[in-house]
Amino acid sequence: MNYAPVVASLERLAELDIDPTRAVYARLFARYPEMEALFIRDQRYLVRGQMVQMVMENLLDYATDRTFGLPMIQAERVNHVTLGVPNAVFGIFFGVIQETIAELLGDDWTPAMAAAWGAMLASLELDIVA
């Protein structure tokens, strides 16, 4: 699968200088309000911002070179279980990021981006548990 549209969506977000952190977590907490308690001490969004940045870097690697992204995501899945994040919630975070990017890009979001993100996330879901 060609994931170039995923890369293009992340590049466009960067070009627009949009930090998706608050929108990502607003969406996540709307669906899983119990997860907000895990961030009670992160009043300045530093941890959340770092997590979004790390996930996007790993997704970018997964969409291109695959040199570090998948092992890092697999390790973080295990680490997050110890923090109280159920596996199902860990996995949906990537979709939350995709949906948020689509919303933030607005008219710049294309059907090719949606298709590439969908294919990549389906592949990633299988690879995470492999």
Secondary structure, 3 states (H helix, E strand, C coil): CCCHHHHHHHHHHHHCCCCCHHHHHHHHHHHCHHHHHHHCCCCCCHHHHHHHHHHHHHHHHHHCCCCCHHHHHHHHHHHHHHCCCCHHHHHHHHHHHHHHHHHHHHHHCCHHHHHHHHHHHHHHHHHHCC
